[in-house]
Each structure stands twice: as C-alpha cells, then as structure tokens.
C-alpha cells in the first residue's frame, strides 16, 4: 500500500472512532506501554498517535527521535512483541499483533483490551482467563450459516451508524470489516449476525431472548410469553417494552405536569437486559436469555455465570468481557455508557428509586432479581369495606388491586389475570365506578385508571 493510500485508509479508520481494535492518542504518554500490552493480550490493534478522542487529527512530531522513543517502550514489553511503526502524514501508526505468548506485561502491570478500553488485571487473572477461555472468541468467529447477500439487514446497519455517529458515506464492507462484523473472507462474523442480520432465529437460535409473565410467584401458569429473535438491539428494546408493559406504573402529580414512575426503574432494567445479552455465553446453545416476571419479583438470567478472570470478590468493581466485540459495538451505539460500571449503576438506581431491591447470583447462570412491591390485598379489602360499609367481592377486590399496581392495565389483561370474561370485568368496573372507588382518566386508549385515596 503506497503512502497516499495508507493515509486515506487511516483517515477512514479515524472516522469509525475508537473501538476494540483501535486506540487514539494525542501524544506519547505513560499509558502507551499498557495499551500495547492490552492489544497483545487480546487480538491485536492499532494505536494512532496524533489523534484526539473526539477524532480530531492533532498531528505529532514523527522524527527519528520520536520513533526511537516508541521503539524503546515496545522493547520493554515482556515477552517481546513485534509491533510495527509507520507514518501516515503527521500521524504515527503503531500496529500491535495478537501475541502468541500471552500474557504480556510492562512495568505498570498486565492489561487486557475490554471493548474500547484497556483494563489492568492481575497476572493470575490473565493466566486463568486464557487457560479457560483460550484465544477463541465467539463474537469474532465466522458464521458459516450466514449468507451476507441474503441475511444482511441494511436498515439495521444504518440505524447503528446513526446511533454510533459514524458517517454512512464510508464504504459499507470496509466499515463492517473494521467493526469486526465481516471477516477478511467477507463472511459475516457472529457479532455481525447478532447486530446486522434480518433474523437470528435460524442462524443462531441461542441468541433469542425469551420473556415470560407468570401468574403468582411460581413457574406454573403463564399469562404471556414472547420470543424475540431480531437483531441484538431490537431484542433489547422489545424485552424492555415487554417488562414495562407488564409491570406497574404510578402517577405522581406534584406540579402542573404528571410524572410517570415505573415500578422497576428503566435505567436499571435496561442495564440488566443489556448486560444479559452482552455477557452471556453464546457457546452454550441449550439456553436463552430469560426475562421472567412474577407477582413478587422480576428475574433476568443468562447462561455463563461470571467470565474467567472475574471473581466473586471483584464482581461489580471490574469488568472482563466474555464477548469484547459485542461490548464494543453496544458501547458505540450508546447502550453501554462505560464498560465495567453497569452493576454499580443498577444498584445505585434501584436504591434511589426506593421501591424495591435488587440482588445478583451467579454459578453456571448469571441472574439479576428485582423485588416487586405489591399491594396487600387483605389490608386493601378492609379499607374498602370501611368505606362502603359492606364487604367487597373477591373479583372486584382483585380488579382494584391490579389497577392500583398498574394504572394502564386493560380490560382483556384484567380478565386474563383474574380468570373471568371481559363482560364480567366490564360489569364489575361499572359497579366500582358507581361506588366512586375507581374512575377513568383520559380516553380508552392512552388513558389510565385512578383508584380513590382511601385515606381521605
């Protein structure tokens, strides 16, 4: 590749932004050796010196003295790594190959590339990581079932470019290759299938996300079930919508505008769903990501437990990505704010919400469990009995309780939950309205139920 072509190639790379295989630096700094180690311990990458984090080309001095300083740093890596130095206009390009004698270390310790970041690990963690996981990454592997001409979804790709702020004018296959979604053989990788295929159902069945709503607190009676088998971002959005539709929504009116308060805070919910699809073990083909709603809890589980290199003690304080390409792509699209902070964000959001608790468990599966605060039906019945001067029937009591817990619940949903006809539900609602226990705010579509304040 001649100098002009090399310079054009580098400028295209810069437009794609930092990622799993690309790091920008304005100048040679103390973290340079750590970045080389991180790429060598992962699958290699490029370090561009003379480029800011926001893709601005600042340029750098590319004389023999600077090149000598860079080579001196490279020579300090143990074991030796054959990184190449080249110049493209006023940018220094350092090509770091995947190391064959992992782990690699420098004076600052051992580092590993996790998505778009380099993270420091102990040597034992790195040794354990590669002993158990090997150098084979599911998301980097070619998918032999995928046919690019038939299965590639251009609209999903364009949506990703929009979310990642990448210009669509760059050659499509060039971008896909540099995003690790297309191999050098022009075959879609597993990451490419997950993000940019029209349907994963027949290509990668284990990537389906299953959502289930149960009656009660046990896995006995299923009220609703959906299997989502679109691309990974569609599955995240659909799973979040399923949970929001089947959990409670409270209205608080303290100002002129009505505030909607979800039972499970959406930030924590979204973080947990993203974590499940990002960090699951995709080599395990016998299980899906499961999102299960019970009367007393919401559980989100994925096969794989904690990835190698991450212990129960370090859980929540550091991140080891089982699927680094998937993590990097979700980070680019804005689904991951900062790699390694998701668990703390879930805990913090739930604590601030003050409507329940969250717990984590891991063995062969990783599970997040959100508690649900339910109305005490007995106490509610006593209050309504005092107000009416008579005992309220069980079905009517259930209707009021369900409306208190979910003000947007529909008549068919009430019928399904209680186990009676929609006609019976409508008759009971007429009675409850007449007794001024409930009232409808707004239209049939877009409105909500309001239960009287029993303390008045």
N, C-alpha and C positions, 0 to 999 in steps of 0.2 A: 504494500500500500504506500503510495507516494505521500509527500509531506502535505500537499493540499487536500488529498482525500482523507488523510489522518485527521487534519484539523476540522474538516467538515463532520467527520464521524464523531469526534469529541464534542463538538457543539450540539449535535443531535443528542448525545448522551446527557449532556448538561440539562437539556430541556426536559428530559424524563425525570430529573430530580434524584436525590439520594435514595438508596434502597439497599437491599440485601447484598448486592454486588458492587455498590458504588458509594464512595465517600468523598465529600468536598472539604478542602482546607484552604483558607486564605493564605496561610504561610506554614512553614515547617515549625511544629511546636512539640511540646513534651509528650503529647498523646500519639505522635506519629508511629513510634515503635509498637504501641498497644494495638493500633489499627492494623498494622502488618500481621501481628500475631493472630488477631481476630479473624482476618480473612484466610490466613494459612490454616487455622483450626477449623474453618468452615469449608466453603467450596471455592475459595479464591475471590478476587475482586480487583477493582481499580481505585486508586487514590489520586484525585486530581488536586494538585497544589496550585493555587491561584484562582480558586472559585469559592465564593461565599455560600453559606447555607441556603440563601434565597435565590440561588442560581446566577447571581451577578458575577461576571468574569472580572476579577480584580487584577489578575496577572501577577507574576512573580519574577524575580531575577533568576534566570536559567543559565548562569555561567558555570564554569568548571568547578569553582569553589563550592557552590550550592550542590551540584551533583555529587561532589566528593563527600559532603556532609551527609547527604541522603544515603549514600553507599555505606558510610561508616555506621549509621544507625541499623541498616539492614544486616550488616556483618555481626551486629551484637545479638541478633536473634538466635536462640538455641532450640533445636538443632538448626543448622544452616538452611536458609531458604533462598532460592534463586529468583529474586524479584527483579524485573526489568525496568529500566528508567528510560523514558523517551520525552521528547519535547514536541508540543503542538502549539505553534505560535508562542505566546508567552505563558503557557500552562505546562507544568511538569506532570507527566503521567507515570505513575508507578503501578505496574502490573504485578499483582501478587498471585501466584498459582496456589491451588489447593495443595497443602503439604501432605507428603506421603509418610512422614514420621511423627505424627501427632502424639502428644500435644506440643505446641511451640510456646516458648516463653521469652520474656525480656526482663529487664531489671525491675519493672513495675509489677510483674506477675504474669498470670495466664489469662488470656482474653478469648472470647468467642463472639462471632457475629450473630446477633439476635435481631432478625428483621432489619431495620435501618440503623441499628445501634450496635456498638461494641460493648460487651459486658465482661467485667472481671470475674473470674471463677477461681476456685482453689484447684490445685493440680489434681487432687483426688477426685473432684467433681468432673473434671475433664476426662480423666482416665476412665472413670465409671461410665460417663456419658458415651464415649466411643466404644467401650467394651460391650455395652448392652445394645446400643443403637447401631453401631457400625457407621460407615460413611454413606449408607444408603438412606436417602430421604424420600419419603413417599411423594411429597409435593413436587420434587424435581424430576421424578421418573417419567419417561414417555408412556403415554396411554395407548396401547395397541388397538383398543376398540374404537377410539375416536377418529372420525374422518373429518378433517378440517373443512373441506368443501361442503359437507352436509350438516355438520354439527355446530360449527362456529356461529355464534349469535352476535351479529354486528351491532345490534341495538344495545345489548348488554355491555359490549366493549365501549361504545360511545358514551354510555352512561358512566362507566368507570372513569374514562378520560375527563369527563366533566367534573366528577367528584374529586379527582386527583389533580385537577388544574393542569392537565397535560394537553398541549395543543394537538388537535386532530389532524393537522397538516403533515405531521411526521408519518413516514411510511408505516402502514399497519403491521406488516410482518417484522419490520425492524423493531418496532415498539414491543410487540409480543415476545420476540426473542430476548430483548433486554429486560423484560419483566419476568423472564424465566417461565413463560407460558407456552413457548414454542421452542422445540429443540433445534439444534443445528441441522437435523434431518428434516426440519419443517413438520414435525409430528407434535401434536398437542401434548403437553405435559399434564400430569394430574392436576396441578394448580390451574392450568389453562382450562381444563374441563370443568373444574369446580366454579370458576368465575365466568367463563365465556361460552358455555355450551347451552344449546336450546333446552335440553332436558338431561338431567343426570341419571334418571331412573333406570335406563337400560345400559348405561355406560359404567356407572358407579353406584350401585344400589345402596351401599352402606352410607352414602352421603345424604340420604333422605332424612329430613327432620320430622319426627312424629310428635304431634300434640294431642293430648287426651284430657277430656273433662270427665271426672267421676262424680257420681252421687255418693255423698258421705265421705268417710275417711279411709276407705279401703278400696283395693282394685277389684271391685265386684261389678257394679252397674256403670256402664259407660253411657254418658249423656251426649257426648260429641267427640269426634275424632277426625283429625286431618293429617295426611301425609304430604309434606311439601317436598317436591323434587325438582325445583327450578335451580337457578344458579345460587351460589352461596349467599349473595347479598339479598336476593329475593326471599330466600328461606329465612334469613334473619328478620326481615321486615314482616313477613307473614306470621312467623312464630310470635313476635311481639304483639301484633294485632290480635292474634288468637287469644293470648293471655289477657290483653286489655279488654277484649270483648266479654270475657267470661269471669272477670274479677270486678270488684266493686269500685264505683266512682262516687265520690262525695262532693257536694256543692257547698262552698263557703261564701257567704255574702257579707263582706265587711266594708266594702266600698261600693261605688256605683256599678262596678263590674263584678260579675260572678266568677269565682275561682273554682276550677275543677281540680280535685285532689284524688289521685289514683290510690287504690289500696296498696299496691306494690309500686314503689317509685320507679318511673320509667327509666331513669338513668341507670339504676341498679339492675333492673330487669334486662335492659338492652346489653349491659356489660356482661351479665351472666350468660346470655344467649350467644353473644359473640365469642366469649371465652370457650364455650362448649364446642362450637363448630370450628374454631381456630385450632384448639389444642387437643382435639380428640385423636385417638389412634386409628388412622384410616386403614392400617394393615388388618385391623380386626373387622372382618366382613360380616360377622354374625350379629352385630348390634348397631343401632342408630342412636343419634342424639334424641333423648326423650324429654319432653316438657309435659309434666303431669300436674293437673290442678285437682286438688282435693278440697273438701269443705274446710279443713283446718290448716292447709299448707300448699305451697307450690314447690315442686321439685324439678330441677333441671339437671340431667345427668348425661355423661358422655363416657364411652369406653376409653380406657387408657390410664386412669389414675394419674399420679404425678410423673412427669417425664424424667428420664435418667439425668442425674446431676442436680436434681432438686429434692431436698429432704423435707420431712415434716417440720423440722426446726426452722428451715429457711423459707418455708411456704409463706407467701404474702409479702416477702421482703426482697426477693429477687425473681428473675424470670429466666427460664430455659425453654425456648420454643421447640416443641416437637416438630412443628411444620413452619420453618422460618420463611419460606416464600409466601405462604398463605398469610402469615403475620405481617409481612412487609406490604403485601397488597392491601390488606384491610387497613393498615396504618395509612397508606397513601390515600385511600378512599375516605378517610376520616372516621372509620368505625372503631379504631383503636387510637385513643388520644396520645398515650405514651406507654410504650411496652414496659410491662413489669409493675404497673400501678393499678391494674383492674380490680384486684381483690380488695385493696385498701379503699378504692372508690366505692365499691359495693357496700362495705362495712360502714363507711362514713355517711353515705347517702341514706341508708336504712336507719342509722342512729339519729340523723337529723329529722327524718320523716316522722319518727315517734309513733308508728302504727303497727309495729311488729318487730321481729328479729330475723337474723339470718345466720345460718350455720353451714360449715363445709365438712365434707368427709371424702376420703379417698383410699381406695385399695386397688382393685382392678378397674373400678369405675371412679370417676370424679363426680361429686354431687353437691349442688348448691340447693339449700332448702330455706324458703321464705315462709315464716309463720303467717297465718291469716287470723285477724281479729274478727270473731263472729259475734253477732247479736245473741244474747242469752234469751232463748225463746220463752222460757218459763217466766223470767222477770218481765219480758215484754207483755206476755199474756195477763199477768197480774195488773200491770199498769193500765192496759186496755180495759180490763174488767172493771177497774175502779172508775174509769172514765164513762163507760157505757152503762154501768150498773147491771151488767149481765156478762156471762162467760162467752168469749168469742170462740167460734168453732175452729177446729184444728186447721182446716184448709184455709180459712180466712187469716188465721194467725200466721200460717206459712207464707201467704201472699204478702202480708205486711212486713214480715221479717226479711223476705227476699228483696222487697222494694227498698227497705232501709239499707240493705247491704249492696244493692245495685240499682240505683235510681233510673237507669236506662234499660232495665230488663223488659223484654217484650212479652206479649200475651202468649205466643207459642212457647217461649222459653219458660214462662211460669207453668204452663200446662205440662211441659216435659219434666220439669223439676219436681212437681207435686204428684204427677201421675193421674191427672184428670183431663177432661176435654177442654178445648178453648171456650166452648159455650158456657161450661160451668165456671171457668175463670171469669168470663165477662159478667155473669150474674153476680158472683161474689164481689167483683170490683164495683158494680152498681150499688150494692149494699154498703160497702166501705166508704164510697163517696157520699152516699146519703147520710151516713153517720158522721161525716166530716172527719174520718180517720185518715183518708188519703185524698189527694187532688192531683189533677194533671196540669203540669206547667208546660205551655207550648203546644205545638201540633202533634199529631200521632207520630209523624216522622220528624226526628230532631228534637222532640220534647223530652220531658222526664217526669218521674213520679216524685211527689213530695209527701212524706208521712208527717202528721201533725207532731208538734213538740209536746210530748206527754208530760213535761214538767210544768207547762202553763196551767 
